[in-house]
Amino acid sequence: MSAESVGAASASSAAAAAAAAAAFGESAPAVVAFARVTDEVVSVDECVAAVENDHAGAVVTFAGVVRDHDEGKGVTWLRYSAHPTADAVLREVVAEVALAHPGTTIAAAHRVGDLAITDVALACAVASAHRGTAFAACAELVDEIKARVPIWKEQGFTDGSTEWVAALG
């Protein structure tokens, strides 16, 4: 299965993933429920709802949450900015992780714009028949998103200073 065919599967529902998994067993193709960069609120619950299916014995999630500190300094706000290719790169990363983990269903969303402390910046969910596959795919997904998707953050600190931080790497 190519990255293009996984990407084309993005419109497939979790029910289709369950049917494929039942038909093909553990070698079922992976399904990308969605992958997007957005200025709207993102949530783990939305990702879970998109990947849950009758074949999934495990759903592993990740929430990248804005915290109130960074390297010993108090943080009061964050602003994420994305390169125009960020959405396409995110879709590519999710498709590649799906290819590497057959039988999974994956959803991921990264928020851009102004975020407050406790807001979710990155939400992901991976469903699979077994927990090991779901954990491995989710960990790889988050690492690859942070390494490759061109999104940067500007942080505002309690002392009034600001700093740009590349989310890459």
Secondary structure, DSSP 8 states (H G I E B T S, - for coil): --HHHHHHGGG--HHHHHHHHHHHGGG---EEEEEEEESS---HHHHHHHH--TT-SEEEEEEEE--SEETTEEEEEEEEEE-TTHHHHHHHHHHHHHHHSTT-EEEEEEE-EEE-TT-EEEEEEEEESSHHHHHHHHHHHHHHHHHHS-EEEEEEETTS-EEEEES--
